Amino acid sequence: MKQKFFTILCTIMMLIPWTILPVRTHEWALKSPTAEIIVYSYIAVMLFIGIFTLIAYVKAKIQNGLMKICLVVNSLYMAAGIGLFFLGIASLKP
């Protein structure tokens, strides 16, 4: 039961980063500082999703086929989140 729950949760979490696309269609979401807050919030969520999936895969030993796909996709999200975080820090004006 625990394995099914974590697998379903990680599968649903694969879709969360894509919700930024409809959010960013609104005019208010494109203005500063709201845009920065939204982007950094999504970066934090992507890092959490990647770490959560990694812990569920390694520590909880949930290693079925769907979980392996979730691990790869959510790890890519986590890597993209780390890259975007450092890109955002590098673009800060002194």
N, CA, C and O of each residue as an XYZ file, in Angstrom:
376
protein
N       0.820     -1.197      0.000
C       0.000      0.000      0.000
C       0.860      1.255      0.000
O       0.570      2.219     -0.708
N       1.938      1.234      0.813
C       2.836      2.376      0.879
C       3.523      2.597     -0.468
O       3.719      3.737     -0.890
N       3.885      1.507     -1.139
C       4.553      1.636     -2.427
C       3.628      2.267     -3.467
O       4.062      3.123     -4.237
N       2.369      1.860     -3.498
C       1.420      2.429     -4.446
C       1.194      3.916     -4.169
O       1.132      4.725     -5.095
N       1.071      4.264     -2.891
C       0.844      5.660     -2.529
C       2.001      6.550     -2.983
O       1.782      7.593     -3.601
N       3.238      6.133     -2.674
C       4.394      6.941     -3.068
C       4.569      6.984     -4.578
O       4.973      8.012     -5.124
N       4.275      5.894     -5.255
C       4.384      5.876     -6.710
C       3.366      6.826     -7.337
O       3.704      7.579     -8.250
N       2.135      6.798     -6.860
C       1.105      7.705     -7.383
C       1.456      9.152     -7.066
O       1.289     10.034     -7.908
N       1.939      9.397     -5.858
C       2.309     10.757     -5.457
C       3.448     11.292     -6.329
O       3.389     12.431     -6.792
N       4.467     10.491     -6.553
C       5.591     10.928     -7.386
C       5.170     11.112     -8.844
O       5.697     11.982     -9.537
N       4.225     10.299     -9.308
C       3.728     10.449    -10.676
C       2.960     11.756    -10.823
O       3.126     12.464    -11.816
N       2.128     12.079     -9.851
C       1.384     13.341     -9.891
C       2.345     14.527     -9.800
O       2.147     15.550    -10.455
N       3.386     14.378     -8.981
C       4.335     15.483     -8.819
C       5.136     15.742    -10.092
O       5.714     16.819    -10.237
N       5.184     14.791    -11.011
C       5.866     15.036    -12.286
C       5.155     16.122    -13.091
O       5.778     16.790    -13.917
N       3.868     16.301    -12.858
C       3.088     17.267    -13.624
C       3.116     18.676    -13.034
O       2.802     19.637    -13.736
N       3.478     18.817    -11.783
C       3.410     20.118    -11.104
C       4.259     21.198    -11.781
O       3.761     22.310    -11.952
N       5.513     20.938    -12.177
C       6.281     22.020    -12.807
C       5.654     22.579    -14.088
O       5.935     23.718    -14.461
N       4.823     21.808    -14.754
C       4.197     22.284    -15.986
C       3.048     23.243    -15.716
O       2.547     23.877    -16.645
N       2.621     23.363    -14.466
C       1.539     24.292    -14.163
C       1.990     25.744    -14.230
O       1.161     26.649    -14.149
N       3.283     25.979    -14.376
C       3.768     27.357    -14.504
C       3.329     27.957    -15.839
O       3.193     29.175    -15.952
N       3.110     27.125    -16.838
C       2.722     27.649    -18.147
C       1.376     28.370    -18.113
O       1.302     29.493    -18.612
N       0.306     27.793    -17.555
C      -0.930     28.576    -17.495
C      -0.864     29.745    -16.516
O      -1.536     30.756    -16.717
N      -0.066     29.619    -15.463
C       0.062     30.725    -14.508
C       0.708     31.926    -15.188
O       0.287     33.062    -14.972
N       1.720     31.682    -16.002
C       2.455     32.783    -16.625
C       1.707     33.417    -17.797
O       2.227     34.354    -18.403
N       0.526     32.950    -18.136
C      -0.254     33.600    -19.185
C      -0.982     34.838    -18.683
O      -1.461     35.645    -19.479
N      -1.067     34.989    -17.368
C      -1.725     36.153    -16.792
C      -0.767     37.342    -16.766
O       0.435     37.182    -16.553
N      -1.309     38.517    -16.984
C      -0.488     39.728    -17.039
C       0.186     40.019    -15.697
O       1.338     40.451    -15.672
N      -0.503     39.794    -14.601
C       0.059     40.072    -13.280
C       1.249     39.165    -12.976
O       2.110     39.533    -12.177
N       1.312     37.989    -13.598
C       2.399     37.053    -13.319
C       3.675     37.406    -14.066
O       4.721     36.801    -13.828
N       3.601     38.368    -14.956
C       4.774     38.751    -15.735
C       5.460     39.995    -15.195
O       6.524     40.378    -15.682
N       4.866     40.626    -14.197
C       5.428     41.862    -13.647
C       6.321     41.557    -12.458
O       6.085     40.612    -11.706
N       7.345     42.372    -12.305
C       8.246     42.239    -11.168
C       7.575     42.847     -9.949
O       6.904     43.864    -10.124
N       7.682     42.348     -8.776
C       8.440     41.201     -8.275
C       7.660     39.892     -8.300
O       8.178     38.858     -7.878
N       6.414     39.921     -8.790
C       5.612     38.712     -8.804
C       6.252     37.619     -9.655
O       6.225     36.444     -9.286
N       6.822     38.001    -10.784
C       7.448     37.016    -11.669
C       8.599     36.290    -10.968
O       8.734     35.072    -11.083
N       9.424     37.047    -10.241
C      10.543     36.422     -9.538
C      10.056     35.484     -8.435
O      10.609     34.404     -8.232
N       9.020     35.911     -7.732
C       8.478     35.075     -6.658
C       7.930     33.768     -7.221
O       8.153     32.699     -6.653
N       7.221     33.857     -8.329
C       6.669     32.645     -8.947
C       7.786     31.714     -9.399
O       7.729     30.511     -9.143
N       8.794     32.252    -10.063
C       9.886     31.419    -10.571
C      10.643     30.763     -9.425
O      10.924     29.566     -9.481
N      10.977     31.520     -8.391
C      11.707     30.927     -7.269
C      10.842     29.932     -6.490
O      11.363     28.974     -5.919
N       9.537     30.151     -6.465
C       8.646     29.179     -5.820
C       8.643     27.862     -6.594
O       8.684     26.784     -6.000
N       8.594     27.955     -7.906
C       8.628     26.740     -8.712
C       9.991     26.049     -8.619
O      10.059     24.820     -8.660
N      11.055     26.804     -8.496
C      12.372     26.199     -8.295
C      12.391     25.414     -6.990
O      12.890     24.290     -6.949
N      11.850     25.998     -5.923
C      11.802     25.302     -4.635
C      10.966     24.032     -4.726
O      11.336     23.002     -4.162
N       9.850     24.101     -5.429
C       8.993     22.924     -5.584
C       9.717     21.841     -6.385
O       9.637     20.663     -6.038
N      10.416     22.224     -7.446
C      11.143     21.239     -8.246
C      12.255     20.579     -7.442
O      12.497     19.381     -7.594
N      12.933     21.339     -6.591
C      13.957     20.745     -5.734
C      13.323     19.779     -4.737
O      13.849     18.688     -4.518
N      12.211     20.163     -4.136
C      11.520     19.285     -3.196
C      11.060     17.997     -3.869
O      11.225     16.911     -3.313
N      10.486     18.114     -5.062
C      10.000     16.944     -5.786
C      11.144     15.981     -6.083
O      11.003     14.771     -5.900
N      12.274     16.513     -6.539
C      13.418     15.662     -6.845
C      13.966     14.958     -5.617
O      14.269     13.766     -5.663
N      14.093     15.689     -4.521
C      14.617     15.097     -3.286
C      13.636     14.077     -2.727
O      14.049     13.009     -2.275
N      12.338     14.391     -2.750
C      11.328     13.463     -2.250
C      11.338     12.151     -3.036
O      11.283     11.072     -2.447
N      11.407     12.243     -4.362
C      11.418     11.047     -5.191
C      12.680     10.232     -4.956
O      12.628      9.003     -4.903
N      13.808     10.909     -4.817
C      15.067     10.210     -4.558
C      15.025      9.474     -3.223
O      15.479      8.333     -3.129
N      14.489     10.112     -2.203
C      14.374      9.463     -0.886
C      13.400      8.287     -0.948
O      13.665      7.235     -0.366
N      12.276      8.456     -1.650
C      11.304      7.366     -1.765
C      11.902      6.181     -2.520
O      11.615      5.028     -2.199
N      12.728      6.464     -3.515
C      13.331      5.390     -4.310
C      14.429      4.667     -3.533
O      14.499      3.438     -3.546
N      15.287      5.433     -2.855
C      16.441      4.824     -2.193
C      16.103      4.326     -0.792
O      16.325      3.155     -0.484
N      15.574      5.191      0.052
C      15.344      4.830      1.450
C      14.144      3.893      1.623
O      14.220      2.911      2.362
N      13.040      4.199      0.939
C      11.847      3.366      1.079
C      11.900      2.141      0.167
O      11.032      1.271      0.240
N      12.907      2.077     -0.681
C      13.125      0.953     -1.599
C      11.908      0.670     -2.485
O      11.510     -0.477     -2.685
N      11.338      1.747     -3.002
C      10.228      1.617     -3.949
C      10.843      1.700     -5.339
O      11.104      2.789     -5.849
N      11.072      0.544     -5.945
C      11.846      0.504     -7.180
C      11.100     -0.218     -8.299
O      11.670     -1.074     -8.977
N       9.839      0.121     -8.490
C       9.092     -0.456     -9.603
C       9.366      0.350    -10.876
O      10.077      1.355    -10.844
N       8.801     -0.098    -11.980
C       9.083      0.539    -13.269
C       8.637      1.985    -13.355
O       9.381      2.833    -13.848
N       7.435      2.280    -12.881
C       6.938      3.649    -12.926
C       7.756      4.566    -12.024
O       7.986      5.730    -12.353
N       8.190      4.039    -10.895
C       9.007      4.841     -9.980
C      10.369      5.164    -10.591
O      10.932      6.224    -10.318
N      10.898      4.267    -11.406
C      12.167      4.546    -12.086
C      12.002      5.705    -13.079
O      12.882      6.556    -13.206
N      10.872      5.723    -13.772
C      10.591      6.833    -14.689
C      10.429      8.133    -13.904
O      10.946      9.176    -14.306
N       9.711      8.065    -12.786
C       9.532      9.245    -11.934
C      10.873      9.753    -11.420
O      11.104     10.960    -11.356
N      11.750      8.831    -11.055
C      13.062      9.222    -10.551
C      13.857      9.969    -11.611
O      14.474     10.992    -11.314
N      13.847      9.476    -12.831
C      14.597     10.132    -13.900
C      14.019     11.512    -14.197
O      14.758     12.494    -14.266
N      12.702     11.588    -14.372
C      12.069     12.869    -14.722
C      12.214     13.878    -13.590
O      12.574     15.030    -13.828
N      11.935     13.451    -12.359
C      12.016     14.382    -11.233
C      13.460     14.766    -10.919
O      13.705     15.857    -10.404
N      14.419     13.890    -11.219
C      15.829     14.263    -11.061
C      16.225     15.307    -12.098
O      17.021     16.201    -11.809
N      15.675     15.199    -13.295
C      15.927     16.234    -14.308
C      15.316     17.567    -13.881
O      15.916     18.623    -14.081
N      14.117     17.513    -13.292
C      13.511     18.729    -12.753
C      14.394     19.337    -11.663
O      14.581     20.552    -11.602
N      14.926     18.475    -10.812
C      15.776     18.959     -9.727
C      17.054     19.599    -10.289
O      17.481     20.653     -9.817
N      17.653     18.968    -11.285
C      18.850     19.535    -11.901
C      18.536     20.873    -12.580
O      19.320     21.819    -12.497
N      17.392     20.940    -13.246
C      16.986     22.208    -13.870
C      16.726     23.267    -12.816
O      17.056     24.436    -13.020
N      16.141     22.879    -11.696
C      15.897     23.824    -10.602
C      17.191     24.375    -10.033
O      17.290     25.569     -9.750
N      18.182     23.515     -9.863
C      19.487     23.974     -9.362
C      20.115     24.933    -10.362
O      20.643     25.977     -9.978
N      20.059     24.583    -11.639
C      20.612     25.460    -12.669
C      19.909     26.801    -12.729
O      20.562     27.838    -12.842
N      18.590     26.795    -12.655
C      17.825     28.048    -12.679
C      18.091     28.895    -11.442
O      18.114     30.124    -11.515
N      18.291     28.235    -10.312
C      18.598     28.972     -9.094
C      19.917     29.727     -9.239
O      19.989     30.915     -8.924
N      20.958     29.047     -9.711
C      22.242     29.714     -9.887
C      22.218     30.744    -11.007
O      22.918     31.755    -10.941
N      21.416     30.491    -12.031
C      21.252     31.482    -13.076
C      20.570     32.741    -12.541
O      20.929     33.855    -12.922
N      19.593     32.561    -11.665
C      18.912     33.707    -11.053
C      19.835     34.481    -10.136
O      19.779     35.710    -10.098
N      20.686     33.780     -9.393
C      21.643     34.457     -8.515
C      22.673     35.224     -9.346
O      23.059     36.338     -8.992
N      23.113     34.624    -10.449
C      24.115     35.284    -11.280
C      23.561     36.526    -11.969
O      24.314     37.434    -12.321
N      22.241     36.566    -12.162
C      21.658     37.716    -12.847
C      21.297     38.860    -11.908
O      20.840     39.908    -12.365
N      21.491     38.677    -10.606
C      21.206     39.751     -9.662
C      22.165     40.920     -9.887
O      23.363     40.736    -10.104
N      21.617     42.092     -9.829
C      22.438     43.284    -10.040
C      23.063     43.713     -8.716
O      22.382     43.763     -7.692
N      24.361     44.023     -8.735
C      25.028     44.437     -7.485
C      24.616     45.809     -7.025
O      25.094     46.283     -5.994
